[in-house]
Amino acid sequence: MIPCSMFATVALVVAFLIQTAAARKNLILDTDIFSDCDDAAALLLAATSPDVKLLAVNVNSHSTYSALATSAILAHYDHAHTPVGARRPLTNDTFFDAKDFELGEFASKVARHWSGGTLPWGTAEKAWDPITLYRRTLAASEDGSVSIVSLGFLDNLAGLLDSTADDYSDLSGPDLISAKVSELVVMGGGYPSGYEFNFFADDPSTTAHVINDWPGRMVFSGFELGQSVMSGDRFVAEGPPGDPVRAAYIYHSYGAPHPSWDPITVLYAIRGLSDTFEYGNRRGYNHVEPDGTNAWVDDANVRNQHWLRLKLGNDTVGAELDRLYLEAAWVADNPLVQAEMSWRSHRPIFPKAEL
């Protein structure tokens, strides 16, 4: 006979697991993962955080390699079945640093050598249509339960905003967003004003449409927030050789530290303000011009838009990001590893980081 105390213990464990699962934040990531390796680190954080349920990932660049690399990284971090959407038309474009000749292309290499997930090498055309994936995922979610994180261009979000009723939901795009999305977190713009790549480089009129017409809460992570938060070098020096995100940093930055625009945005999406962030404003809203220029408009009637500032020093936040990369990578490499282990710090020698 099984003791009653054992049943009670099992019941408590089950209740704890149910409560923990319910507390996890539902997240959809929208990323370009093309010209900067920090998109790969942002995907690592979203895929490995115990506080997140990653529902889907949409890619907002046209490159097949971006979609394939996304699938490869997801598979490596135990998200082999997480659906991936890819912006059409698909192309075989790759990144080339024609400006400074300092950065390298990483997406095709990660996609090829870590092939896996829902889009193995050579199957990018099987990716979901991003708007369909948005509507399917949101319609299946509880009301007010989904956070969307935008890292890159906003074409996919514009498609969602302009969408109409379909087989997944009778609601229009704005109504579906209002019903299901708790927060849109955007890496883009400069605050309180700026002219930033994500907002102007693709289709600035689309950016203006999304930011000016989005029906719910928005939080903005500006260029200035992550520009001086450097991360990745310790990850390269101390991470497992077989990790695809570590490889992305080596291919792209040759082991040198890199600004953390996208990981720091995902960090906020996961943790909220916590002890790391504060709002740079109490009221007002972000307005984007058709050329992609943005400026904060003071308006006492608007209280659901904010831009972020750091409460901690840049080095402290960068060190925390590297710690999270390392823990996630080593646990993925060996699930039995102690995630709280004390990492021995040493600095890589640039640019000879080895895979």
C-alpha positions in Angstrom: 0.0 0.0 0.0 1.3 3.5 -0.9 1.4 5.8 2.2 -1.0 8.7 2.2 1.9 11.0 2.8 3.4 10.0 -0.5 0.1 10.9 -2.3 0.2 14.3 -0.4 3.7 14.9 -1.5 2.9 14.1 -5.2 -0.1 16.3 -5.0 2.0 19.2 -3.7 4.6 18.7 -6.4 1.9 18.6 -9.1 0.3 21.7 -7.7 3.7 23.5 -7.7 4.4 22.5 -11.3 1.0 23.7 -12.4 1.4 27.0 -10.6 4.9 27.4 -12.0 3.7 26.7 -15.6 0.9 29.2 -15.2 3.3 31.9 -14.0 5.5 31.6 -17.1 5.2 34.5 -19.5 3.9 33.8 -22.9 6.2 35.3 -25.5 6.3 35.7 -29.3 9.6 36.9 -30.7 9.9 38.8 -34.0 13.5 39.1 -35.1 15.7 39.8 -38.1 18.7 37.6 -37.0 20.7 38.7 -40.0 23.2 41.5 -39.6 23.9 41.3 -35.8 24.7 38.4 -33.6 22.9 39.8 -30.7 19.6 38.6 -32.2 21.0 35.1 -31.7 21.7 35.8 -28.0 18.2 37.3 -27.6 16.8 34.0 -29.0 18.9 32.1 -26.5 17.5 34.0 -23.6 13.9 33.6 -24.8 14.3 29.9 -25.4 16.0 29.0 -22.2 14.4 31.3 -19.5 12.5 29.2 -17.0 10.1 32.2 -16.7 9.1 32.1 -20.4 6.9 30.0 -22.6 8.1 30.7 -26.1 5.0 30.3 -28.3 6.5 31.2 -31.7 9.2 33.1 -33.5 8.7 35.2 -36.6 11.6 36.4 -38.8 11.3 39.9 -40.2 14.2 39.7 -42.7 13.8 38.1 -46.1 16.8 35.8 -45.9 16.2 32.0 -45.9 19.3 31.7 -43.7 17.7 33.8 -41.0 14.8 31.5 -40.8 17.0 28.4 -40.9 19.3 29.8 -38.3 16.4 30.5 -36.0 15.1 27.0 -36.3 18.6 25.6 -35.7 19.1 27.6 -32.5 15.6 26.8 -31.2 16.3 23.1 -31.8 19.6 23.3 -29.9 17.9 24.8 -26.9 15.2 22.1 -26.8 12.6 24.0 -28.9 12.6 21.8 -31.9 8.9 22.1 -32.3 8.5 25.8 -31.8 6.9 27.2 -35.0 8.9 29.7 -37.1 7.4 32.2 -39.5 9.4 33.9 -42.3 8.7 37.1 -44.1 8.1 36.7 -47.9 9.5 36.8 -50.5 12.4 34.6 -49.3 15.8 35.3 -50.7 19.3 33.9 -50.4 20.7 37.2 -49.3 23.5 37.2 -46.7 25.1 39.9 -44.6 28.2 41.7 -45.8 29.8 44.5 -43.8 30.6 46.8 -46.7 30.9 49.8 -44.3 33.7 48.9 -41.9 34.7 45.4 -42.9 34.8 44.4 -39.3 31.9 42.0 -39.0 31.2 38.7 -40.5 28.2 36.7 -41.7 26.9 34.1 -39.3 23.3 33.1 -40.1 24.1 30.7 -43.0 26.9 29.0 -41.1 24.8 28.4 -38.0 21.9 27.3 -40.2 24.0 24.7 -42.0 26.1 23.3 -39.2 23.4 23.2 -36.5 20.5 22.3 -38.9 17.4 21.2 -37.1 14.0 22.1 -35.7 10.9 22.7 -37.8 13.0 24.1 -40.7 16.1 21.9 -41.3 18.6 23.0 -43.9 17.1 23.7 -47.3 13.4 23.9 -46.1 12.9 27.6 -45.4 9.9 27.6 -47.8 8.1 25.5 -45.2 8.1 28.4 -42.7 4.8 29.8 -41.6 3.4 32.9 -43.1 4.1 35.4 -40.2 0.7 36.9 -40.1 -1.0 33.5 -40.1 1.3 32.4 -37.3 0.6 35.5 -35.3 -3.2 35.0 -35.6 -3.1 31.3 -34.9 -1.0 31.7 -31.8 -2.9 34.7 -30.4 -6.3 33.1 -31.1 -5.2 30.0 -29.1 -3.9 32.1 -26.1 -5.7 33.4 -23.0 -6.9 37.0 -23.1 -4.2 39.5 -22.2 -1.6 36.8 -21.8 0.9 37.3 -24.6 4.0 39.6 -24.8 5.4 40.3 -28.3 9.1 41.4 -28.6 10.1 43.2 -31.8 13.8 43.0 -32.7 14.3 44.4 -36.2 11.8 45.5 -38.8 8.1 45.9 -38.2 6.6 44.5 -41.4 5.2 41.4 -39.8 3.6 43.5 -37.0 2.1 45.7 -39.7 0.6 42.7 -41.3 -0.9 41.6 -38.1 -2.3 45.0 -37.4 -3.9 45.2 -40.9 -5.2 41.6 -40.8 -8.9 40.6 -41.0 -11.0 37.7 -39.7 -9.8 34.2 -40.7 -10.2 30.6 -39.8 -8.4 31.2 -36.5 -10.4 34.2 -35.2 -13.3 36.3 -36.2 -11.5 39.4 -34.8 -9.8 42.0 -36.9 -6.1 42.6 -36.3 -6.6 45.5 -33.9 -9.3 43.7 -31.9 -7.2 40.5 -31.7 -4.2 42.5 -30.5 -6.4 44.3 -27.9 -7.8 41.0 -26.7 -4.7 38.9 -26.5 -1.5 41.0 -26.3 -0.5 42.4 -22.9 2.6 44.3 -24.1 4.6 45.0 -27.2 8.3 45.5 -26.5 10.1 47.2 -29.3 13.9 47.5 -29.8 14.0 50.6 -32.0 14.2 54.3 -32.1 16.1 56.7 -29.8 14.8 58.3 -26.6 13.5 60.8 -26.0 14.1 61.2 -29.8 16.2 59.6 -32.5 16.7 58.2 -36.0 17.5 54.5 -35.6 18.2 51.7 -38.1 15.3 49.4 -37.2 12.9 52.2 -37.7 14.2 53.7 -41.0 16.2 51.1 -42.9 13.4 48.8 -44.2 10.2 50.6 -44.7 9.8 53.6 -42.3 6.2 54.2 -43.3 5.5 50.7 -42.0 7.3 51.6 -38.8 5.2 54.7 -38.4 2.0 52.8 -39.0 2.7 50.2 -36.3 4.0 52.6 -33.6 1.4 55.3 -34.2 -1.6 52.9 -34.6 -0.9 50.0 -32.2 -3.9 49.6 -29.9 -2.2 48.6 -26.7 0.6 49.0 -24.3 4.1 49.5 -25.7 7.6 49.7 -24.1 10.6 50.9 -26.1 14.2 49.8 -25.8 16.2 52.5 -27.6 19.5 52.3 -29.5 21.2 54.1 -26.6 20.1 51.5 -24.1 22.1 48.6 -25.4 24.8 50.5 -27.3 27.2 50.6 -24.3 26.2 47.3 -22.7 28.8 44.9 -24.1 28.4 41.2 -23.9 29.5 38.0 -25.7 33.3 38.0 -25.1 33.1 36.0 -21.9 30.6 33.7 -23.6 33.1 33.0 -26.4 35.9 32.5 -23.9 34.1 30.2 -21.5 31.2 28.7 -23.4 30.9 25.1 -24.8 32.5 24.7 -28.2 29.4 23.2 -29.7 27.0 26.0 -29.0 25.5 27.8 -32.1 25.1 31.2 -30.4 28.7 31.2 -29.2 29.6 30.3 -32.8 27.4 33.3 -34.1 29.5 35.6 -32.0 32.7 34.2 -33.3 31.6 34.3 -36.9 30.2 37.8 -36.6 32.5 39.6 -34.1 35.5 37.3 -34.0 35.1 36.9 -30.2 35.1 40.7 -29.4 32.3 42.0 -27.2 29.3 43.4 -29.0 26.5 45.8 -28.1 23.5 44.2 -26.5 20.5 45.9 -28.1 18.4 42.8 -28.5 19.3 40.7 -25.5 18.7 43.6 -23.1 15.3 44.1 -24.7 14.4 40.4 -24.1 15.8 40.7 -20.6 13.2 43.4 -19.9 10.4 41.4 -21.6 11.2 38.4 -19.3 11.9 40.2 -16.0 10.0 43.5 -16.3 11.6 46.5 -14.5 13.0 44.4 -11.6 16.2 46.0 -10.3 17.7 46.6 -13.8 15.3 49.0 -15.5 13.3 52.1 -14.9 10.9 54.1 -17.1 12.3 57.2 -18.7 8.9 58.8 -18.7 5.7 58.9 -16.7 3.3 59.8 -19.5 3.2 60.5 -23.2 3.7 58.5 -26.4 6.2 57.7 -29.1 5.5 59.3 -32.5 7.2 58.1 -35.7 7.4 60.2 -38.8 7.2 58.6 -42.3 11.0 58.8 -42.6 11.5 56.7 -39.4 12.4 59.6 -37.1 10.9 59.2 -33.7 10.2 61.7 -30.9 8.5 61.4 -27.5 5.3 63.5 -27.2 4.3 64.7 -23.8 0.6 63.8 -23.2 -0.9 63.5 -19.7 -3.7 61.4 -21.1 -1.4 58.6 -22.3 0.0 56.3 -19.6 0.5 53.0 -21.4 3.7 53.8 -23.3 7.2 53.9 -21.9 10.9 54.0 -22.8 13.5 52.3 -20.8 16.6 53.4 -18.9 19.1 51.3 -16.9 19.2 51.5 -13.1 22.4 49.5 -13.1 25.8 50.2 -14.7 26.5 49.1 -18.2 29.2 46.6 -17.1 27.0 45.1 -14.5 24.2 44.4 -17.0 26.7 43.1 -19.6 28.1 40.7 -17.0 24.6 39.5 -16.2 23.9 38.8 -19.8 27.1 36.8 -20.2 26.2 34.8 -17.1 22.8 34.0 -18.5 24.4 33.0 -21.9 26.9 30.7 -20.2 24.5 29.0 -17.9 22.0 28.3 -20.7 24.7 27.1 -23.1 26.3 24.7 -20.6 23.0 23.3 -19.4 22.1 22.7 -23.1 25.5 21.0 -23.6 25.1 18.9 -20.5 21.7 18.9 -18.7 23.4 17.6 -15.5 25.7 20.6 -15.2 25.3 22.8 -12.1 23.6 26.0 -13.5 24.9 27.9 -10.4 28.5 26.9 -10.9 31.1 29.5 -10.4 32.5 30.5 -13.8 36.2 31.0 -14.0 36.8 34.4 -15.7 39.4 34.8 -18.4 39.4 37.0 -21.4 39.6 35.9 -25.0 42.4 36.9 -27.3 41.0 38.7 -30.3 40.4 37.9 -33.1 41.5 34.3 -32.7 38.5 32.8 -31.0 38.1 29.2 -31.9 34.9 27.3 -32.5 
